[in-house]
Amino acid sequence: MNQFKTKFRRGAAKGLLMVSMVVALSSCSMSGIVDSTGESLVSVGESLQSLTGHVQVVQVSENVFDLAERYQEPVTNFDSWSMRVKAKQVCDEGYVYQSRHAIRTGEFATDHVMCAEGKSCGYMLEWRIQCKKVPYEPFSLFGKT
């Protein structure tokens, strides 16, 4: 079930990105459409939150929080839509990462084949964030400018 959720999430994000690129590149006024496309992608990510699991939040200090989410797949990166959504809910004016890492009490799985063979692939993704007023940066298909 977790593999289906992961594949669905990645497929939906890739599909949205492709449609967004076509719309953005076919428009004369690119900046407005690209910015609204970014907002749409974030909105889709927020709606996918229910598919991605449960994020635990622990307040460390007045404006520092630990977020954690359990996964049953190999570690591919330290990013998570559901953790981004939860961080946005906790820090409505913005946040910066203090740390992002994965924790496991053994060797990490390197690919999905290991998980399919019955080996345990579970790990905990943890973020420490600090709430800070972060200026709004418009979405860009081409990265930061």
Secondary structure as GFF3:
##gff-version 3
##sequence-region A 1 145
A	DSSP	alpha_helix	2	25	.	.	.	ID=ss1
A	DSSP	alpha_helix	30	47	.	.	.	ID=ss2
A	DSSP	alpha_helix	49	52	.	.	.	ID=ss3
A	DSSP	beta_strand	56	61	.	.	.	ID=ss4
A	DSSP	beta_strand	64	72	.	.	.	ID=ss5
A	DSSP	alpha_helix	81	90	.	.	.	ID=ss6
A	DSSP	beta_strand	95	103	.	.	.	ID=ss7
A	DSSP	alpha_helix	112	116	.	.	.	ID=ss8
A	DSSP	beta_strand	122	131	.	.	.	ID=ss9
###
